[in-house]
Amino acid sequence: MELCSTAESDGQLLERQELRSFVRGISLFLITYLSQGLKVKGYLAVPDMGRPVPAVIYCRGGIRKVGMVRKRRIMSMAKRGFVIFAPFYRGNEGGEGREDFGGEDRFDVCHAISMVLQLPEVEPGPVPLIGFSRGALMALLAAKECPEAGPVVVWGGVSSLFDTYEERVDLRRMLKRVVGHPKKQAEAYEDRSPIYWIDQIRVPVLIIHGTEDDQVSVEQARKLAHALEAASHDYAMELYDGLKHRFPRDEDERALNAVFRWIERKREEMAEA
């Protein structure tokens, strides 16, 4: 893959449409911005803090209608005092182009970082990313290719697309159509598998995973941790015993608290470095 290239218009905010918010003190917007000349959309949640605050990019999982960004999810994150932007990726919800599972659509995350850093509500500095499921490889690709990326949280995340192909028989048809066959298009699978290039990432990584995850095996978390360990990388891993791909609400809130404490600590450490 080529490094994240930028044109003058990439990351440009085109439209900011306010939506009805169901959480007091948090405003919700539908954003349209440019990525490789394509109009891409996403949700933006802005807490009313009276001052600029850090931003976080939330990278959704799934593809197309499966795993679409949930308003409640990003509003819950924004309660922690961060501006949250969640791109839908190209081709979704009225956006242009067609997503390709960590191929060209990875630019949508890079240019989302550039876009949020231009917002008046956002303070300058590295922008952390939270990648859920397939979104983990999107977040790690951004961390590899985009200098403005901050610490990365890998939540129930894919670290080897080869493993996903083996684990998820129900996804094989889609993967062969969008990415190719893992034997015939092995390079495309490696490009989308962080364990093969984790040594190129320069920011801290936190791994969150349920031990009973039946959509992305916990072994993918362990493989990523092993690769980070081998690279002498700054990382932490928290495995949640007995939990599946999506955590029950109470456990999810506790995990979010831990995630944002870690993000705040690592942002401070990066600022001091």
C-alpha positions as CSV (number, residue, x, y, z in Angstrom):
1,M,0.0,0.0,0.0
2,E,1.1,3.5,-0.7
3,L,1.4,5.9,2.2
4,C,-1.5,8.2,2.9
5,S,-1.4,10.7,0.1
6,T,-3.1,14.1,0.4
7,A,-4.6,16.5,-2.0
8,E,-5.4,20.1,-1.1
9,S,-9.1,19.3,-0.7
10,D,-8.7,16.1,1.3
11,G,-10.1,16.4,4.8
12,Q,-12.1,19.5,3.8
13,L,-15.4,19.9,5.7
14,L,-18.2,20.3,3.2
15,E,-21.4,20.2,5.3
16,R,-22.3,20.1,9.0
17,Q,-25.9,19.3,9.6
18,E,-27.2,19.4,13.2
19,L,-29.3,16.5,14.2
20,R,-31.6,16.0,17.1
21,S,-29.6,15.1,20.2
22,F,-31.1,12.8,22.8
23,V,-28.3,13.5,25.4
24,R,-28.3,16.8,27.3
25,G,-25.0,18.7,26.8
26,I,-23.9,16.9,23.7
27,S,-24.6,18.1,20.2
28,L,-24.9,15.7,17.3
29,F,-24.1,16.4,13.6
30,L,-24.1,14.7,10.3
31,I,-20.8,15.6,8.6
32,T,-19.8,15.4,5.0
33,Y,-16.1,15.7,4.1
34,L,-13.7,15.0,1.2
35,S,-11.5,11.9,0.9
36,Q,-9.7,11.3,-2.4
37,G,-12.2,13.6,-4.0
38,L,-15.1,11.5,-2.7
39,K,-17.9,12.9,-0.4
40,V,-17.8,10.7,2.8
41,K,-20.2,11.0,5.7
42,G,-20.1,10.4,9.4
43,Y,-21.5,11.3,12.8
44,L,-19.9,14.0,15.0
45,A,-20.7,14.2,18.7
46,V,-19.6,17.4,20.5
47,P,-19.8,17.8,24.3
48,D,-20.6,21.3,25.5
49,M,-17.4,22.0,27.4
50,G,-17.1,25.7,26.7
51,R,-13.6,25.2,25.4
52,P,-11.7,23.1,22.8
53,V,-11.3,19.5,23.9
54,P,-9.4,16.5,22.4
55,A,-11.0,14.5,19.5
56,V,-11.2,10.8,19.0
57,I,-12.0,8.9,15.8
58,Y,-14.2,5.9,16.2
59,C,-13.7,3.3,13.4
60,R,-16.7,1.2,13.0
61,G,-16.7,-2.5,12.2
62,G,-18.6,-4.5,9.6
63,I,-19.2,-3.4,6.0
64,R,-22.0,-1.4,4.5
65,K,-25.2,-1.9,6.4
66,V,-23.6,-4.4,8.8
67,G,-22.0,-2.7,11.8
68,M,-23.1,0.8,10.9
69,V,-22.3,3.6,13.3
70,R,-24.7,3.8,16.2
71,K,-25.6,7.3,17.5
72,R,-25.9,6.0,21.1
73,R,-22.4,4.6,20.9
74,I,-20.6,7.8,20.0
75,M,-22.8,9.9,22.3
76,S,-21.7,7.6,25.2
77,M,-18.1,8.2,24.3
78,A,-18.6,12.0,24.1
79,K,-19.9,12.0,27.7
80,R,-16.2,11.4,28.6
81,G,-15.4,14.9,27.5
82,F,-14.1,14.2,24.0
83,V,-15.3,15.2,20.5
84,I,-16.1,11.9,18.8
85,F,-16.2,11.5,15.0
86,A,-17.2,8.2,13.4
87,P,-16.8,8.0,9.6
88,F,-19.3,5.8,7.8
89,Y,-16.6,5.1,5.2
90,R,-17.1,5.8,1.5
91,G,-20.2,4.6,-0.2
92,N,-22.4,4.4,2.9
93,E,-25.4,6.5,3.9
94,G,-25.3,8.7,0.8
95,G,-21.5,8.9,0.6
96,E,-19.7,8.5,-2.7
97,G,-17.5,5.6,-3.8
98,R,-17.4,2.0,-2.5
99,E,-15.6,0.7,0.7
100,D,-13.1,-2.1,0.3
101,F,-12.4,-3.3,3.8
102,G,-9.1,-1.6,4.5
103,G,-8.0,-0.8,1.0
104,E,-8.6,2.6,-0.5
105,D,-11.2,3.3,2.2
106,R,-8.4,3.6,4.7
107,F,-7.9,7.2,3.4
108,D,-11.3,8.0,4.9
109,V,-9.9,7.6,8.4
110,C,-6.7,9.6,7.6
111,H,-8.7,12.5,6.1
112,A,-11.2,12.3,9.0
113,I,-8.3,13.1,11.3
114,S,-7.3,16.2,9.2
115,M,-11.0,17.3,9.2
116,V,-11.6,17.1,13.0
117,L,-8.3,19.0,13.7
118,Q,-9.8,22.0,11.8
119,L,-12.9,22.1,14.0
120,P,-13.1,25.0,16.5
121,E,-14.3,22.7,19.2
122,V,-11.1,20.5,18.9
123,E,-7.8,21.2,20.6
124,P,-4.6,20.5,18.6
125,G,-2.5,17.4,19.1
126,P,-2.4,13.8,18.1
127,V,-5.9,12.3,17.6
128,P,-6.5,8.9,19.3
129,L,-8.5,6.2,17.4
130,I,-10.8,3.5,18.7
131,G,-11.2,0.6,16.2
132,F,-13.9,-1.9,16.8
133,S,-13.8,-5.3,15.0
134,R,-12.9,-4.6,11.3
135,G,-12.4,-1.0,12.4
136,A,-9.3,-2.0,14.3
137,L,-7.3,-2.6,11.1
138,M,-8.6,0.8,9.8
139,A,-7.4,2.5,13.0
140,L,-4.0,0.8,12.9
141,L,-3.6,1.6,9.2
142,A,-4.2,5.2,10.1
143,A,-1.7,5.0,12.9
144,K,0.9,3.6,10.4
145,E,0.3,6.1,7.7
146,C,-0.9,9.4,9.2
147,P,1.4,11.5,11.4
148,E,-1.5,13.2,13.3
149,A,-2.8,9.8,14.6
150,G,-2.5,9.3,18.4
151,P,-2.9,6.2,20.6
152,V,-4.9,3.4,19.2
153,V,-7.5,1.2,21.0
154,V,-8.1,-2.2,19.4
155,W,-11.5,-3.4,20.6
156,G,-12.6,-6.9,19.6
157,G,-10.3,-6.2,16.7
158,V,-9.2,-8.0,13.6
159,S,-5.4,-8.4,13.6
160,S,-5.1,-11.1,10.9
161,L,-7.5,-11.1,7.9
162,F,-6.3,-14.6,7.1
163,D,-7.6,-15.7,10.5
164,T,-10.9,-13.9,9.9
165,Y,-11.3,-15.8,6.6
166,E,-10.9,-19.1,8.4
167,E,-13.0,-18.2,11.5
168,R,-15.9,-16.5,9.7
169,V,-17.3,-18.9,7.0
170,D,-20.2,-16.5,6.7
171,L,-17.9,-13.7,5.5
172,R,-15.9,-15.7,3.0
173,R,-18.1,-14.8,0.0
174,M,-17.8,-11.1,0.8
175,L,-14.1,-11.2,1.4
176,K,-13.4,-13.0,-1.9
177,R,-15.5,-10.4,-3.7
178,V,-14.0,-7.3,-1.9
179,V,-10.4,-8.4,-1.1
180,G,-9.9,-11.6,-3.0
181,H,-8.9,-15.2,-2.1
182,P,-6.3,-15.4,0.7
183,K,-4.1,-17.7,-1.3
184,K,-4.3,-15.8,-4.6
185,Q,-4.3,-12.3,-3.2
186,A,-2.1,-13.0,-0.1
187,E,-0.5,-9.5,-0.4
188,A,-3.9,-7.8,-0.1
189,Y,-4.6,-9.8,3.1
190,E,-1.2,-9.0,4.6
191,D,-1.8,-5.3,3.8
192,R,-5.0,-5.6,5.9
193,S,-3.4,-7.7,8.7
194,P,-1.7,-5.5,11.4
195,I,0.4,-8.4,12.8
196,Y,2.5,-8.2,9.6
197,W,3.5,-4.5,10.0
198,I,2.9,-3.6,13.6
199,D,6.6,-2.6,13.9
200,Q,5.8,0.4,11.7
201,I,3.4,1.9,14.2
202,R,4.9,4.5,16.6
203,V,1.9,5.1,19.0
204,P,0.8,3.2,22.1
205,V,-1.8,0.4,21.6
206,L,-4.5,-0.9,24.0
207,I,-6.1,-4.2,23.2
208,I,-9.7,-4.9,24.6
209,H,-11.2,-8.3,23.9
210,G,-13.8,-10.6,25.3
211,T,-12.6,-14.2,25.8
212,E,-15.8,-15.7,24.4
213,D,-15.9,-13.5,21.3
214,D,-17.5,-15.6,18.6
215,Q,-17.0,-13.1,15.8
216,V,-13.3,-12.2,16.2
217,S,-11.5,-14.9,18.1
218,V,-9.6,-13.8,21.2
219,E,-6.6,-15.5,19.6
220,Q,-6.4,-12.5,17.2
221,A,-5.9,-10.3,20.3
222,R,-3.2,-12.6,21.6
223,K,-1.4,-12.7,18.2
224,L,-1.4,-8.9,18.1
225,A,-0.1,-8.7,21.7
226,H,2.7,-11.2,20.7
227,A,3.6,-9.1,17.7
228,L,3.7,-5.9,19.8
229,E,5.8,-7.6,22.4
230,A,8.2,-8.8,19.8
231,A,8.6,-5.2,18.5
232,S,9.2,-3.9,22.1
233,H,6.1,-1.7,21.6
234,D,4.2,0.3,24.2
235,Y,1.0,-1.7,24.6
236,A,-1.5,-3.0,27.2
237,M,-4.1,-5.8,26.9
238,E,-7.3,-6.3,28.9
239,L,-9.2,-9.5,28.3
240,Y,-12.7,-9.6,29.6
241,D,-13.5,-13.1,30.8
242,G,-16.7,-14.6,29.4
243,L,-17.7,-11.7,27.3
244,K,-18.6,-11.8,23.6
245,H,-18.0,-9.4,20.7
246,R,-20.4,-6.8,22.0
247,F,-20.3,-6.3,25.8
248,P,-23.4,-6.0,28.0
249,R,-24.2,-2.4,28.8
250,D,-22.7,-2.3,32.3
251,E,-19.5,-4.1,31.3
252,D,-19.3,-1.9,28.2
253,E,-19.5,1.3,30.3
254,R,-16.8,0.0,32.6
255,A,-14.6,-0.9,29.7
256,L,-15.2,2.6,28.1
257,N,-14.1,4.2,31.4
258,A,-10.9,2.2,31.3
259,V,-10.3,3.0,27.6
260,F,-10.7,6.8,28.1
261,R,-8.5,6.8,31.2
262,W,-5.8,5.1,29.1
263,I,-6.3,7.5,26.2
264,E,-5.9,10.5,28.5
265,R,-2.8,9.1,30.1
266,K,-1.1,8.2,26.8
267,R,-2.0,11.6,25.3
268,E,-0.3,13.3,28.3
269,E,2.8,11.0,27.9
270,M,3.0,11.8,24.2
271,A,2.8,15.5,24.9
272,E,5.6,15.3,27.4
273,A,7.9,13.2,25.2
